[in-house]
C-alpha cells in the first residue's frame, strides 16, 4: 500500500465485501469510497471514510465480523474487524489482532474464510 492512497486497498475492500453479507446495501457503495485517513496502532488499524454528515440517518450500526476469519501470515491468531456506519454508508473500519500479537499493517498473503 502506498502512502496517501485515497481509495480502499484490496484488503479493505475484501473485508468490506465480507460485511456485505450482513448489510447487503453496503456492497454498491464499496467502489465509491474515499479514504480520509488510516491510523495503525501496532495491534490494529482505523480506516476512516468520507461520508455526508449533513443527511439525517435513522441508525448508526456497528457491525462485527463474526461470520468470517481474517488471516494474515504475520499474525498467527488472526484479525478481527468492526465496521462503523451511518445508515448503510461506512464511516470507519477498525481492524484488531487477537491475542497479544503486534501487526504492522502488512496484509500480503491475506485470506478471509467464512466461519461455521
Backbone atoms as SQL, in Angstrom:
CREATE TABLE atoms (id INTEGER PRIMARY KEY, chain TEXT, resi INTEGER, resn TEXT, atom TEXT, x REAL, y REAL, z REAL);
INSERT INTO atoms VALUES
  (1, 'A', 1, 'UNK', 'N', 0.838, -1.172, 0.000),
  (2, 'A', 1, 'UNK', 'CA', 0.000, 0.000, 0.000),
  (3, 'A', 1, 'UNK', 'C', 0.886, 1.238, 0.000),
  (4, 'A', 2, 'UNK', 'N', 0.591, 2.162, -0.874),
  (5, 'A', 2, 'UNK', 'CA', 1.334, 3.416, -0.940),
  (6, 'A', 2, 'UNK', 'C', 0.772, 4.408, 0.070),
  (7, 'A', 3, 'UNK', 'N', 1.620, 5.246, 0.648),
  (8, 'A', 3, 'UNK', 'CA', 1.100, 6.323, 1.493),
  (9, 'A', 3, 'UNK', 'C', 0.220, 7.245, 0.650),
  (10, 'A', 4, 'UNK', 'N', -0.820, 7.765, 1.258),
  (11, 'A', 4, 'UNK', 'CA', -1.681, 8.706, 0.554),
  (12, 'A', 4, 'UNK', 'C', -2.693, 8.056, -0.364),
  (13, 'A', 5, 'UNK', 'N', -2.825, 6.740, -0.322),
  (14, 'A', 5, 'UNK', 'CA', -3.804, 6.059, -1.168),
  (15, 'A', 5, 'UNK', 'C', -5.206, 6.505, -0.756),
  (16, 'A', 6, 'UNK', 'N', -5.976, 7.041, -1.696),
  (17, 'A', 6, 'UNK', 'CA', -7.259, 7.662, -1.392),
  (18, 'A', 6, 'UNK', 'C', -8.446, 6.715, -1.463),
  (19, 'A', 7, 'UNK', 'N', -8.241, 5.504, -1.912),
  (20, 'A', 7, 'UNK', 'CA', -9.322, 4.534, -2.030),
  (21, 'A', 7, 'UNK', 'C', -8.983, 3.310, -1.202),
  (22, 'A', 8, 'UNK', 'N', -9.991, 2.551, -0.784),
  (23, 'A', 8, 'UNK', 'CA', -9.697, 1.336, -0.021),
  (24, 'A', 8, 'UNK', 'C', -8.778, 0.409, -0.816),
  (25, 'A', 9, 'UNK', 'N', -7.825, -0.196, -0.120),
  (26, 'A', 9, 'UNK', 'CA', -6.935, -1.146, -0.783),
  (27, 'A', 9, 'UNK', 'C', -7.636, -2.494, -0.922),
  (28, 'A', 10, 'UNK', 'N', -6.988, -3.451, -1.570),
  (29, 'A', 10, 'UNK', 'CA', -7.620, -4.746, -1.835),
  (30, 'A', 10, 'UNK', 'C', -8.010, -5.470, -0.548),
  (31, 'A', 11, 'UNK', 'N', -7.229, -5.315, 0.497),
  (32, 'A', 11, 'UNK', 'CA', -7.501, -5.940, 1.784),
  (33, 'A', 11, 'UNK', 'C', -8.761, -5.337, 2.403),
  (34, 'A', 12, 'UNK', 'N', -8.831, -4.017, 2.448),
  (35, 'A', 12, 'UNK', 'CA', -10.011, -3.339, 2.989),
  (36, 'A', 12, 'UNK', 'C', -11.258, -3.658, 2.176),
  (37, 'A', 13, 'UNK', 'N', -11.144, -3.666, 0.848),
  (38, 'A', 13, 'UNK', 'CA', -12.303, -3.993, 0.004),
  (39, 'A', 13, 'UNK', 'C', -12.803, -5.410, 0.268),
  (40, 'A', 14, 'UNK', 'N', -11.891, -6.365, 0.442),
  (41, 'A', 14, 'UNK', 'CA', -12.293, -7.754, 0.714),
  (42, 'A', 14, 'UNK', 'C', -13.029, -7.842, 2.052),
  (43, 'A', 15, 'UNK', 'N', -12.548, -7.130, 3.049),
  (44, 'A', 15, 'UNK', 'CA', -13.217, -7.136, 4.350),
  (45, 'A', 15, 'UNK', 'C', -14.586, -6.462, 4.251),
  (46, 'A', 16, 'UNK', 'N', -14.658, -5.345, 3.542),
  (47, 'A', 16, 'UNK', 'CA', -15.942, -4.671, 3.355),
  (48, 'A', 16, 'UNK', 'C', -16.940, -5.565, 2.621),
  (49, 'A', 17, 'UNK', 'N', -16.478, -6.307, 1.628),
  (50, 'A', 17, 'UNK', 'CA', -17.371, -7.241, 0.925),
  (51, 'A', 17, 'UNK', 'C', -17.880, -8.319, 1.880),
  (52, 'A', 18, 'UNK', 'N', -17.043, -8.747, 2.825),
  (53, 'A', 18, 'UNK', 'CA', -17.486, -9.725, 3.818),
  (54, 'A', 18, 'UNK', 'C', -18.611, -9.154, 4.679),
  (55, 'A', 19, 'UNK', 'N', -18.520, -7.875, 5.012),
  (56, 'A', 19, 'UNK', 'CA', -19.603, -7.231, 5.760),
  (57, 'A', 19, 'UNK', 'C', -20.876, -7.146, 4.923),
  (58, 'A', 20, 'UNK', 'N', -20.755, -7.193, 3.613),
  (59, 'A', 20, 'UNK', 'CA', -21.909, -7.137, 2.727),
  (60, 'A', 20, 'UNK', 'C', -22.887, -8.274, 2.924),
  (61, 'A', 21, 'UNK', 'N', -22.440, -9.400, 3.475),
  (62, 'A', 21, 'UNK', 'CA', -23.375, -10.492, 3.739),
  (63, 'A', 21, 'UNK', 'C', -24.287, -10.158, 4.923),
  (64, 'A', 22, 'UNK', 'N', -23.867, -9.230, 5.787),
  (65, 'A', 22, 'UNK', 'CA', -24.675, -8.779, 6.917),
  (66, 'A', 22, 'UNK', 'C', -25.499, -7.551, 6.528),
  (67, 'A', 23, 'UNK', 'N', -24.905, -6.666, 5.744),
  (68, 'A', 23, 'UNK', 'CA', -25.546, -5.425, 5.309),
  (69, 'A', 23, 'UNK', 'C', -25.417, -5.317, 3.786),
  (70, 'A', 24, 'UNK', 'N', -26.293, -5.999, 3.031),
  (71, 'A', 24, 'UNK', 'CA', -26.169, -6.028, 1.568),
  (72, 'A', 24, 'UNK', 'C', -26.186, -4.653, 0.903),
  (73, 'A', 25, 'UNK', 'N', -26.845, -3.672, 1.500),
  (74, 'A', 25, 'UNK', 'CA', -26.893, -2.328, 0.906),
  (75, 'A', 25, 'UNK', 'C', -25.526, -1.653, 0.906),
  (76, 'A', 26, 'UNK', 'N', -24.567, -2.222, 1.626),
  (77, 'A', 26, 'UNK', 'CA', -23.196, -1.711, 1.644),
  (78, 'A', 26, 'UNK', 'C', -22.456, -2.009, 0.334),
  (79, 'A', 27, 'UNK', 'N', -22.754, -3.130, -0.281),
  (80, 'A', 27, 'UNK', 'CA', -21.983, -3.603, -1.442),
  (81, 'A', 27, 'UNK', 'C', -21.852, -2.586, -2.578),
  (82, 'A', 28, 'UNK', 'N', -22.931, -1.916, -3.015),
  (83, 'A', 28, 'UNK', 'CA', -22.766, -0.957, -4.117),
  (84, 'A', 28, 'UNK', 'C', -21.965, 0.288, -3.732),
  (85, 'A', 29, 'UNK', 'N', -21.740, 0.515, -2.463),
  (86, 'A', 29, 'UNK', 'CA', -21.030, 1.709, -2.001),
  (87, 'A', 29, 'UNK', 'C', -19.507, 1.517, -1.950),
  (88, 'A', 30, 'UNK', 'N', -19.046, 0.277, -1.938),
  (89, 'A', 30, 'UNK', 'CA', -17.626, -0.014, -1.711),
  (90, 'A', 30, 'UNK', 'C', -16.732, 0.640, -2.757),
  (91, 'A', 31, 'UNK', 'N', -17.072, 0.507, -4.023),
  (92, 'A', 31, 'UNK', 'CA', -16.205, 1.033, -5.086),
  (93, 'A', 31, 'UNK', 'C', -16.098, 2.553, -5.086),
  (94, 'A', 32, 'UNK', 'N', -17.075, 3.244, -4.510),
  (95, 'A', 32, 'UNK', 'CA', -17.044, 4.703, -4.499),
  (96, 'A', 32, 'UNK', 'C', -16.466, 5.313, -3.234),
  (97, 'A', 33, 'UNK', 'N', -16.013, 4.482, -2.300),
  (98, 'A', 33, 'UNK', 'CA', -15.492, 5.013, -1.041),
  (99, 'A', 33, 'UNK', 'C', -14.186, 5.773, -1.239),
  (100, 'A', 34, 'UNK', 'N', -14.041, 6.838, -0.464),
  (101, 'A', 34, 'UNK', 'CA', -12.787, 7.585, -0.420),
  (102, 'A', 34, 'UNK', 'C', -12.255, 7.538, 1.009),
  (103, 'A', 35, 'UNK', 'N', -10.970, 7.255, 1.132),
  (104, 'A', 35, 'UNK', 'CA', -10.327, 7.165, 2.431),
  (105, 'A', 35, 'UNK', 'C', -9.885, 8.560, 2.871),
  (106, 'A', 36, 'UNK', 'N', -10.277, 8.936, 4.080),
  (107, 'A', 36, 'UNK', 'CA', -9.823, 10.197, 4.665),
  (108, 'A', 36, 'UNK', 'C', -8.524, 10.010, 5.428),
  (109, 'A', 37, 'UNK', 'N', -8.418, 8.889, 6.157),
  (110, 'A', 37, 'UNK', 'CA', -7.200, 8.646, 6.935),
  (111, 'A', 37, 'UNK', 'C', -7.083, 7.177, 7.298),
  (112, 'A', 38, 'UNK', 'N', -5.847, 6.775, 7.565),
  (113, 'A', 38, 'UNK', 'CA', -5.533, 5.445, 8.095),
  (114, 'A', 38, 'UNK', 'C', -4.600, 5.648, 9.281),
  (115, 'A', 39, 'UNK', 'N', -4.908, 4.964, 10.365),
  (116, 'A', 39, 'UNK', 'CA', -4.044, 5.023, 11.539),
  (117, 'A', 39, 'UNK', 'C', -3.736, 3.595, 11.964),
  (118, 'A', 40, 'UNK', 'N', -2.456, 3.278, 12.058),
  (119, 'A', 40, 'UNK', 'CA', -2.017, 1.967, 12.514),
  (120, 'A', 40, 'UNK', 'C', -1.595, 2.095, 13.971),
  (121, 'A', 41, 'UNK', 'N', -2.096, 1.195, 14.811),
  (122, 'A', 41, 'UNK', 'CA', -1.873, 1.299, 16.253),
  (123, 'A', 41, 'UNK', 'C', -0.807, 0.344, 16.770),
  (124, 'A', 42, 'UNK', 'N', -0.338, -0.567, 15.943),
  (125, 'A', 42, 'UNK', 'CA', 0.607, -1.589, 16.385),
  (126, 'A', 42, 'UNK', 'C', -0.089, -2.912, 16.641),
  (127, 'A', 43, 'UNK', 'N', -1.382, -2.848, 16.970),
  (128, 'A', 43, 'UNK', 'CA', -2.184, -4.061, 17.157),
  (129, 'A', 43, 'UNK', 'C', -3.466, -3.988, 16.326),
  (130, 'A', 44, 'UNK', 'N', -3.496, -3.081, 15.367),
  (131, 'A', 44, 'UNK', 'CA', -4.670, -2.921, 14.520),
  (132, 'A', 44, 'UNK', 'C', -4.590, -1.643, 13.711),
  (133, 'A', 45, 'UNK', 'N', -5.748, -1.231, 13.216),
  (134, 'A', 45, 'UNK', 'CA', -5.794, -0.008, 12.418),
  (135, 'A', 45, 'UNK', 'C', -7.205, 0.555, 12.388),
  (136, 'A', 46, 'UNK', 'N', -7.288, 1.833, 12.030),
  (137, 'A', 46, 'UNK', 'CA', -8.553, 2.517, 11.799),
  (138, 'A', 46, 'UNK', 'C', -8.473, 3.161, 10.421),
  (139, 'A', 47, 'UNK', 'N', -9.424, 2.837, 9.553),
  (140, 'A', 47, 'UNK', 'CA', -9.534, 3.474, 8.242),
  (141, 'A', 47, 'UNK', 'C', -10.828, 4.277, 8.248),
  (142, 'A', 48, 'UNK', 'N', -10.707, 5.596, 8.122),
  (143, 'A', 48, 'UNK', 'CA', -11.874, 6.480, 8.118),
  (144, 'A', 48, 'UNK', 'C', -12.239, 6.824, 6.680),
  (145, 'A', 49, 'UNK', 'N', -13.547, 6.747, 6.391),
  (146, 'A', 49, 'UNK', 'CA', -14.052, 7.009, 5.048),
  (147, 'A', 49, 'UNK', 'C', -14.840, 8.314, 5.025),
  (148, 'A', 50, 'UNK', 'N', -14.777, 8.989, 3.884),
  (149, 'A', 50, 'UNK', 'CA', -15.554, 10.204, 3.693),
  (150, 'A', 50, 'UNK', 'C', -17.034, 9.836, 3.687),
  (151, 'A', 51, 'UNK', 'N', -17.848, 10.648, 4.357),
  (152, 'A', 51, 'UNK', 'CA', -19.289, 10.431, 4.368),
  (153, 'A', 51, 'UNK', 'C', -19.993, 11.762, 4.587),
  (154, 'A', 52, 'UNK', 'N', -21.250, 11.810, 4.244),
  (155, 'A', 52, 'UNK', 'CA', -22.036, 13.035, 4.346),
  (156, 'A', 52, 'UNK', 'C', -22.697, 13.084, 5.724),
  (157, 'A', 53, 'UNK', 'N', -22.218, 13.993, 6.577),
  (158, 'A', 53, 'UNK', 'CA', -22.764, 14.108, 7.926),
  (159, 'A', 53, 'UNK', 'C', -24.001, 14.991, 7.979),
  (160, 'A', 54, 'UNK', 'N', -24.355, 15.642, 6.865),
  (161, 'A', 54, 'UNK', 'CA', -25.497, 16.551, 6.879),
  (162, 'A', 54, 'UNK', 'C', -26.818, 15.825, 6.672),
  (163, 'A', 55, 'UNK', 'N', -26.785, 14.619, 6.126),
  (164, 'A', 55, 'UNK', 'CA', -28.012, 13.860, 5.874),
  (165, 'A', 55, 'UNK', 'C', -28.500, 13.203, 7.165),
  (166, 'A', 56, 'UNK', 'N', -29.798, 13.342, 7.483),
  (167, 'A', 56, 'UNK', 'CA', -30.319, 12.665, 8.668),
  (168, 'A', 56, 'UNK', 'C', -30.269, 11.151, 8.470),
  (169, 'A', 57, 'UNK', 'N', -29.914, 10.455, 9.533),
  (170, 'A', 57, 'UNK', 'CA', -29.788, 8.997, 9.478),
  (171, 'A', 57, 'UNK', 'C', -30.532, 8.406, 10.664),
  (172, 'A', 58, 'UNK', 'N', -31.318, 7.374, 10.393),
  (173, 'A', 58, 'UNK', 'CA', -32.102, 6.745, 11.455),
  (174, 'A', 58, 'UNK', 'C', -31.237, 5.901, 12.384),
  (175, 'A', 59, 'UNK', 'N', -30.206, 5.281, 11.861),
  (176, 'A', 59, 'UNK', 'CA', -29.381, 4.419, 12.708),
  (177, 'A', 59, 'UNK', 'C', -27.910, 4.535, 12.333),
  (178, 'A', 60, 'UNK', 'N', -27.077, 4.177, 13.281),
  (179, 'A', 60, 'UNK', 'CA', -25.631, 4.172, 13.081),
  (180, 'A', 60, 'UNK', 'C', -25.100, 2.825, 13.563),
  (181, 'A', 61, 'UNK', 'N', -25.271, 1.790, 12.726),
  (182, 'A', 61, 'UNK', 'CA', -24.884, 0.451, 13.172),
  (183, 'A', 61, 'UNK', 'C', -23.375, 0.270, 13.313),
  (184, 'A', 62, 'UNK', 'N', -23.010, -0.606, 14.240),
  (185, 'A', 62, 'UNK', 'CA', -21.642, -1.082, 14.399),
  (186, 'A', 62, 'UNK', 'C', -21.708, -2.583, 14.153),
  (187, 'A', 63, 'UNK', 'N', -21.035, -3.031, 13.105),
  (188, 'A', 63, 'UNK', 'CA', -21.102, -4.431, 12.717),
  (189, 'A', 63, 'UNK', 'C', -19.803, -5.141, 13.055),
  (190, 'A', 64, 'UNK', 'N', -19.889, -6.251, 13.732),
  (191, 'A', 64, 'UNK', 'CA', -18.724, -7.083, 13.985),
  (192, 'A', 64, 'UNK', 'C', -18.630, -8.153, 12.908),
  (193, 'A', 65, 'UNK', 'N', -17.429, -8.488, 12.522),
  (194, 'A', 65, 'UNK', 'CA', -17.227, -9.529, 11.507),
  (195, 'A', 65, 'UNK', 'C', -17.193, -10.887, 12.215),
  (196, 'A', 66, 'UNK', 'N', -18.364, -11.320, 12.684),
  (197, 'A', 66, 'UNK', 'CA', -18.473, -12.547, 13.455),
  (198, 'A', 66, 'UNK', 'C', -18.620, -13.786, 12.577),
  (199, 'A', 67, 'UNK', 'N', -18.862, -13.590, 11.308),
  (200, 'A', 67, 'UNK', 'CA', -19.146, -14.697, 10.399),
  (201, 'A', 67, 'UNK', 'C', -17.949, -15.050, 9.504),
  (202, 'A', 68, 'UNK', 'N', -16.796, -14.445, 9.776),
  (203, 'A', 68, 'UNK', 'CA', -15.608, -14.712, 8.944),
  (204, 'A', 68, 'UNK', 'C', -14.351, -14.539, 9.781),
  (205, 'A', 69, 'UNK', 'N', -13.285, -15.205, 9.345),
  (206, 'A', 69, 'UNK', 'CA', -11.972, -15.090, 9.977),
  (207, 'A', 69, 'UNK', 'C', -11.007, -14.449, 8.995),
  (208, 'A', 70, 'UNK', 'N', -10.230, -13.477, 9.476),
  (209, 'A', 70, 'UNK', 'CA', -9.236, -12.805, 8.647),
  (210, 'A', 70, 'UNK', 'C', -7.870, -13.361, 9.029),
  (211, 'A', 71, 'UNK', 'N', -7.189, -13.925, 8.044),
  (212, 'A', 71, 'UNK', 'CA', -5.862, -14.494, 8.286),
  (213, 'A', 71, 'UNK', 'C', -4.810, -13.686, 7.537),
  (214, 'A', 72, 'UNK', 'N', -3.731, -13.355, 8.251),
  (215, 'A', 72, 'UNK', 'CA', -2.558, -12.684, 7.688),
  (216, 'A', 72, 'UNK', 'C', -1.361, -13.496, 8.174),
  (217, 'A', 73, 'UNK', 'N', -0.431, -13.881, 7.286),
  (218, 'A', 73, 'UNK', 'CA', 0.677, -14.749, 7.694),
  (219, 'A', 73, 'UNK', 'C', 1.469, -14.262, 8.909),
  (220, 'A', 74, 'UNK', 'N', 1.590, -12.960, 9.094),
  (221, 'A', 74, 'UNK', 'CA', 2.397, -12.435, 10.201),
  (222, 'A', 74, 'UNK', 'C', 1.623, -12.348, 11.522),
  (223, 'A', 75, 'UNK', 'N', 0.329, -12.705, 11.514),
  (224, 'A', 75, 'UNK', 'CA', -0.492, -12.655, 12.730),
  (225, 'A', 75, 'UNK', 'C', -1.153, -14.024, 12.905),
  (226, 'A', 76, 'UNK', 'N', -0.484, -14.959, 13.562),
  (227, 'A', 76, 'UNK', 'CA', -0.998, -16.326, 13.673),
  (228, 'A', 76, 'UNK', 'C', -2.392, -16.451, 14.285),
  (229, 'A', 77, 'UNK', 'N', -2.754, -15.566, 15.219),
  (230, 'A', 77, 'UNK', 'CA', -4.071, -15.659, 15.852),
  (231, 'A', 77, 'UNK', 'C', -5.177, -15.014, 15.022),
  (232, 'A', 78, 'UNK', 'N', -4.815, -14.303, 13.967),
  (233, 'A', 78, 'UNK', 'CA', -5.802, -13.689, 13.086),
  (234, 'A', 78, 'UNK', 'C', -6.194, -12.280, 13.505),
  (235, 'A', 79, 'UNK', 'N', -7.027, -11.682, 12.669),
  (236, 'A', 79, 'UNK', 'CA', -7.520, -10.327, 12.877),
  (237, 'A', 79, 'UNK', 'C', -9.034, -10.339, 12.996),
  (238, 'A', 80, 'UNK', 'N', -9.556, -9.393, 13.752),
  (239, 'A', 80, 'UNK', 'CA', -10.984, -9.152, 13.811),
  (240, 'A', 80, 'UNK', 'C', -11.290, -7.805, 13.198),
  (241, 'A', 81, 'UNK', 'N', -12.568, -7.539, 12.956),
  (242, 'A', 81, 'UNK', 'CA', -12.955, -6.282, 12.324),
  (243, 'A', 81, 'UNK', 'C', -14.303, -5.808, 12.851),
  (244, 'A', 82, 'UNK', 'N', -14.435, -4.486, 12.929),
  (245, 'A', 82, 'UNK', 'CA', -15.695, -3.823, 13.251),
  (246, 'A', 82, 'UNK', 'C', -15.881, -2.723, 12.221),
  (247, 'A', 83, 'UNK', 'N', -17.101, -2.606, 11.694),
  (248, 'A', 83, 'UNK', 'CA', -17.418, -1.561, 10.729),
  (249, 'A', 83, 'UNK', 'C', -18.443, -0.621, 11.344),
  (250, 'A', 84, 'UNK', 'N', -18.094, 0.650, 11.392),
  (251, 'A', 84, 'UNK', 'CA', -18.999, 1.686, 11.883),
  (252, 'A', 84, 'UNK', 'C', -19.649, 2.344, 10.667),
  (253, 'A', 85, 'UNK', 'N', -20.955, 2.584, 10.758),
  (254, 'A', 85, 'UNK', 'CA', -21.699, 3.127, 9.612),
  (255, 'A', 85, 'UNK', 'C', -22.616, 4.252, 10.045),
  (256, 'A', 86, 'UNK', 'N', -23.002, 5.060, 9.058),
  (257, 'A', 86, 'UNK', 'CA', -24.134, 5.991, 9.163),
  (258, 'A', 86, 'UNK', 'C', -25.145, 5.490, 8.166),
  (259, 'A', 87, 'UNK', 'N', -26.221, 4.869, 8.669),
  (260, 'A', 87, 'UNK', 'CA', -27.146, 4.196, 7.774),
  (261, 'A', 87, 'UNK', 'C', -26.407, 3.041, 7.121),
  (262, 'A', 88, 'UNK', 'N', -26.365, 3.026, 5.796),
  (263, 'A', 88, 'UNK', 'CA', -25.610, 1.971, 5.107),
  (264, 'A', 88, 'UNK', 'C', -24.338, 2.509, 4.454),
  (265, 'A', 89, 'UNK', 'N', -23.845, 3.649, 4.960),
  (266, 'A', 89, 'UNK', 'CA', -22.582, 4.218, 4.494),
  (267, 'A', 89, 'UNK', 'C', -21.488, 3.941, 5.520),
  (268, 'A', 90, 'UNK', 'N', -20.398, 3.289, 5.135),
  (269, 'A', 90, 'UNK', 'CA', -19.297, 3.053, 6.072),
  (270, 'A', 90, 'UNK', 'C', -18.616, 4.359, 6.457),
  (271, 'A', 91, 'UNK', 'N', -18.305, 4.492, 7.750),
  (272, 'A', 91, 'UNK', 'CA', -17.570, 5.663, 8.214),
  (273, 'A', 91, 'UNK', 'C', -16.180, 5.285, 8.724),
  (274, 'A', 92, 'UNK', 'N', -16.045, 4.084, 9.324),
  (275, 'A', 92, 'UNK', 'CA', -14.752, 3.677, 9.868),
  (276, 'A', 92, 'UNK', 'C', -14.660, 2.155, 9.906),
  (277, 'A', 93, 'UNK', 'N', -13.536, 1.634, 9.438),
  (278, 'A', 93, 'UNK', 'CA', -13.231, 0.206, 9.521),
  (279, 'A', 93, 'UNK', 'C', -12.124, 0.037, 10.551),
  (280, 'A', 94, 'UNK', 'N', -12.435, -0.677, 11.628),
  (281, 'A', 94, 'UNK', 'CA', -11.442, -0.965, 12.662),
  (282, 'A', 94, 'UNK', 'C', -10.984, -2.413, 12.522),
  (283, 'A', 95, 'UNK', 'N', -9.681, -2.615, 12.499),
  (284, 'A', 95, 'UNK', 'CA', -9.092, -3.954, 12.496),
  (285, 'A', 95, 'UNK', 'C', -8.286, -4.118, 13.772),
  (286, 'A', 96, 'UNK', 'N', -8.277, -5.329, 14.321),
  (287, 'A', 96, 'UNK', 'CA', -7.538, -5.582, 15.559),
  (288, 'A', 96, 'UNK', 'C', -7.038, -7.011, 15.574),
  (289, 'A', 97, 'UNK', 'N', -5.927, -7.226, 16.275),
  (290, 'A', 97, 'UNK', 'CA', -5.369, -8.562, 16.404),
  (291, 'A', 97, 'UNK', 'C', -6.008, -9.257, 17.593),
  (292, 'A', 98, 'UNK', 'N', -6.038, -10.582, 17.502),
  (293, 'A', 98, 'UNK', 'CA', -6.433, -11.390, 18.656),
  (294, 'A', 98, 'UNK', 'C', -5.159, -11.752, 19.411),
  (295, 'A', 99, 'UNK', 'N', -5.261, -11.906, 20.706),
  (296, 'A', 99, 'UNK', 'CA', -4.068, -12.240, 21.470),
  (297, 'A', 99, 'UNK', 'C', -3.210, -11.007, 21.684),
  (298, 'A', 100, 'UNK', 'N', -1.946, -11.240, 21.973),
  (299, 'A', 100, 'UNK', 'CA', -1.009, -10.150, 22.257),
  (300, 'A', 100, 'UNK', 'C', -0.120, -9.821, 21.063),
  (301, 'A', 101, 'UNK', 'N', -0.521, -10.237, 19.883),
  (302, 'A', 101, 'UNK', 'CA', 0.343, -10.093, 18.712),
  (303, 'A', 101, 'UNK', 'C', 0.316, -8.675, 18.151),
  (304, 'A', 102, 'UNK', 'N', 1.453, -8.256, 17.680),
  (305, 'A', 102, 'UNK', 'CA', 1.565, -6.965, 17.009),
  (306, 'A', 102, 'UNK', 'C', 1.274, -7.149, 15.520),
  (307, 'A', 103, 'UNK', 'N', 0.847, -6.075, 14.879),
  (308, 'A', 103, 'UNK', 'CA', 0.611, -6.084, 13.430),
  (309, 'A', 103, 'UNK', 'C', 1.035, -4.733, 12.881),
  (310, 'A', 104, 'UNK', 'N', 1.862, -4.774, 11.848),
  (311, 'A', 104, 'UNK', 'CA', 2.398, -3.542, 11.267),
  (312, 'A', 104, 'UNK', 'C', 1.596, -3.035, 10.073),
  (313, 'A', 105, 'UNK', 'N', 0.466, -3.666, 9.783),
  (314, 'A', 105, 'UNK', 'CA', -0.374, -3.230, 8.672),
  (315, 'A', 105, 'UNK', 'C', -0.111, -3.953, 7.375),
  (316, 'A', 106, 'UNK', 'N', 0.910, -4.820, 7.331),
  (317, 'A', 106, 'UNK', 'CA', 1.202, -5.582, 6.115),
  (318, 'A', 106, 'UNK', 'C', 0.176, -6.705, 5.995),
  (319, 'A', 107, 'UNK', 'N', -0.465, -6.780, 4.831),
  (320, 'A', 107, 'UNK', 'CA', -1.520, -7.771, 4.634),
  (321, 'A', 107, 'UNK', 'C', -1.210, -8.758, 3.506),
  (322, 'A', 108, 'UNK', 'N', 0.019, -8.787, 3.018),
  (323, 'A', 108, 'UNK', 'CA', 0.399, -9.715, 1.952),
  (324, 'A', 108, 'UNK', 'C', 0.014, -11.135, 2.316),
  (325, 'A', 109, 'UNK', 'N', -0.605, -11.854, 1.382),
  (326, 'A', 109, 'UNK', 'CA', -0.980, -13.245, 1.600),
  (327, 'A', 109, 'UNK', 'C', -2.215, -13.410, 2.462),
  (328, 'A', 110, 'UNK', 'N', -3.021, -12.352, 2.619),
  (329, 'A', 110, 'UNK', 'CA', -4.216, -12.451, 3.465),
  (330, 'A', 110, 'UNK', 'C', -5.252, -13.396, 2.872),
  (331, 'A', 111, 'UNK', 'N', -6.120, -13.897, 3.734),
  (332, 'A', 111, 'UNK', 'CA', -7.285, -14.662, 3.298),
  (333, 'A', 111, 'UNK', 'C', -8.408, -14.411, 4.290),
  (334, 'A', 112, 'UNK', 'N', -9.633, -14.516, 3.796),
  (335, 'A', 112, 'UNK', 'CA', -10.819, -14.360, 4.632),
  (336, 'A', 112, 'UNK', 'C', -11.670, -15.599, 4.419),
  (337, 'A', 113, 'UNK', 'N', -11.996, -16.267, 5.527),
  (338, 'A', 113, 'UNK', 'CA', -12.722, -17.529, 5.461),
  (339, 'A', 113, 'UNK', 'C', -14.009, -17.411, 6.279),
  (340, 'A', 114, 'UNK', 'N', -15.125, -17.827, 5.703),
  (341, 'A', 114, 'UNK', 'CA', -16.376, -17.855, 6.490),
  (342, 'A', 114, 'UNK', 'C', -16.247, -18.849, 7.647),
  (343, 'A', 115, 'UNK', 'N', -16.864, -18.514, 8.763),
  (344, 'A', 115, 'UNK', 'CA', -16.891, -19.427, 9.900),
  (345, 'A', 115, 'UNK', 'C', -18.187, -20.228, 9.853),
  (346, 'A', 116, 'UNK', 'N', -18.188, -21.334, 10.531),
  (347, 'A', 116, 'UNK', 'CA', -19.376, -22.206, 10.535),
  (348, 'A', 116, 'UNK', 'C', -20.482, -21.614, 11.391);
